[in-house]
């Protein structure tokens, strides 16, 4: 039987505000427990929420970036449940009238093709506190610093068809959020958290299968693994004649498995009702246009510009535009060295390879754009060959010297003196009479042998173009 | 629309309200009469009336994104039944 996977993602993004959604408490990460939990966050009687304007602006900004309908009138609701990390006994969220309505996101698949994924909605809501279960003599410790921090929950349509698409979607969302500067997007610290709704059905079936919701996925890699694992689990159950139970499952990265969470309440019985402590939020056109004016160039627009302005391939442009920092880094390199294509190769291949190897982000690059630009500049003006440049690049890592200093001190400068190259060519020809005879007898493949020999003798420093020309001339006799 | 005693018990559980068995039937009757009133309201034609989210005819005021609260942990934790290392302690909850 052929199975089709259906995935929808719910992504919670912690908005990068100084104060909380409805109170003036600080949101700094990593503060001492409960030092950022004031009277409203603790649900003290008589305290009232006041809506943070920055949250509204960020939500609208996101909405505009995904071409969504902006809710001209959004309404907050109470979602009621009891848990100690939620002092009020309800979470303030938006149910029927979210700030961001239907939009879409374009993702790039592995084969380079594009797919548009619908976004159902994005609503503003409060985060909960944290529960710590260790070391308290059988009790649970509650830290409410995070309680009341602003979240944007972004809900996709069930239009993702495999784990790789889900990852591509999540990465694109991540890139847009960083481009917009509305969150630090740090998954390890929980600034971006992903729940996945997963179901399987026979290929061609109209109805969706029963879905499960996987919670607690906190890295791109785990999203792929958790979904693949869950899909496999569901297929096995159905093929063995079983049925999928609609439930919430937790992904355990250490064991690479999902397991059922004890369902504590009747599912989805949150008794929503409009939050009486907050009035409807009304947004006018002027506000929306003011926010639109703040929008930066977004990934797709940047990619298109890179293709047009620098003549890059769609692929290279896509890689370079995948993050704002990466795009800026690349453009700085180009500005310094003046060669867009060479810069693209160095940033996407050599530098990216180095970053991947050391598990670093471009923002933590051990080689600055200025130094990389200087290095490429020396390839362009033929001071060094591309091959030697890789040696210089390696040397730059453990070394604060300038590119020119490294080239100078290690004697890596390319030999462009035609007299010196001619001497070199003569030497190589004299030392290999047998190959010379072969070449002259028509075996032209031997030419590569001479290039190799000459490069070896010059330690890679001979200018390849000059060497080629001279060798050709001399061999022809 | 009539509410069963079991409905009342379920809602009371969700809201963490204690209603004993003798009270439950009485509460069911009272809520049912409210629902009867709502049934009556349902019959009114409201197709052209915008839903009302709040009885006040006003819109939400916004505040600038500024930290105005100070750390008052020591003061606030004085009334907590149990505190350790700055954390509020509660009976164990585990998923």
Contacts between the chains, C-beta under 8 A, distances in Angstrom:
chain1	res1	chain2	res2	distance
A	17	B	65	5.0
A	18	B	65	5.3
A	18	B	66	6.7
A	18	B	67	5.5
A	19	B	65	5.5
A	19	B	66	6.1
A	19	B	67	4.8
A	19	B	68	7.1
A	19	B	69	7.9
A	23	B	69	6.4
A	24	B	63	7.6
A	24	B	66	6.6
A	24	B	67	5.7
A	24	B	68	3.1
A	24	B	69	4.6
A	25	B	67	7.0
A	25	B	69	4.4
A	26	B	67	4.6
A	26	B	69	7.2
A	32	B	73	7.8
A	32	B	86	5.7
A	33	B	85	6.8
A	33	B	86	3.9
A	33	B	87	5.1
A	34	B	73	5.0
A	34	B	76	7.7
A	34	B	77	7.1
A	34	B	86	5.3
A	34	B	87	6.8
A	34	B	88	6.9
A	35	B	71	4.4
A	35	B	73	5.2
A	35	B	86	7.3
A	36	B	69	7.8
A	36	B	71	7.2
A	37	B	73	7.5
A	37	B	76	7.6
A	38	B	69	3.8
A	38	B	72	6.6
A	38	B	76	7.9
A	39	B	69	7.9
A	39	B	72	7.8
A	39	B	76	7.3
A	42	B	76	6.3
A	50	B	61	7.2
A	50	B	62	7.9
A	50	B	63	4.6
A	51	B	60	5.4
A	51	B	61	7.5
A	51	B	62	5.4
A	51	B	63	6.8
A	52	B	62	7.3
A	52	B	63	6.2
A	52	B	65	5.3
A	53	B	62	3.9
A	53	B	63	6.5
A	53	B	64	6.0
A	53	B	65	6.4
A	54	B	64	7.7
A	54	B	65	3.5
A	55	B	65	7.7
A	56	B	62	6.5
A	75	B	53	4.2
A	80	B	14	7.4
A	80	B	15	7.5
A	82	B	16	5.8
A	83	B	93	7.0
A	84	B	88	7.7
A	84	B	90	4.4
A	84	B	93	5.9
A	96	B	51	7.8
A	97	B	53	7.4
A	131	B	93	6.3
A	132	B	87	6.5
A	133	B	92	7.1
A	133	B	93	7.9
A	133	B	94	6.2
A	136	B	84	6.2
A	136	B	87	7.5
A	136	B	89	5.8
A	138	B	92	5.7
A	139	B	82	7.1
A	139	B	89	4.4
A	139	B	90	6.5
A	139	B	91	6.6
A	139	B	92	6.0
A	140	B	89	7.0
A	140	B	90	5.3
A	140	B	91	7.1
A	140	B	92	5.1
A	140	B	93	5.2
A	140	B	94	7.9
A	141	B	84	6.6
A	141	B	85	7.2
A	141	B	87	3.4
A	141	B	88	7.2
A	141	B	89	5.9
A	142	B	87	5.9
A	142	B	88	4.3
A	142	B	89	7.4
A	142	B	90	5.9
A	143	B	86	7.6
A	143	B	87	5.7
A	144	B	88	7.3
A	250	B	95	7.2
A	261	B	95	5.3
A	262	B	95	6.3
A	264	B	95	7.9
A	265	B	14	7.3
A	266	B	10	7.5
A	266	B	14	7.5
A	269	B	14	5.9
A	271	B	11	7.9
A	271	B	14	6.4
A	271	B	15	7.6
A	274	B	53	4.7
A	274	B	54	6.7
A	276	B	54	6.9
A	278	B	54	7.9
A	278	B	60	5.9
A	279	B	53	7.9
A	279	B	54	5.3
A	279	B	56	6.3
A	279	B	58	5.4
A	279	B	59	5.6
A	279	B	60	4.2
A	279	B	61	7.8
A	280	B	53	5.0
A	280	B	54	6.2
A	280	B	59	6.0
A	280	B	60	6.4
A	281	B	59	6.9
A	281	B	60	4.6
A	282	B	59	4.3
A	282	B	60	7.5
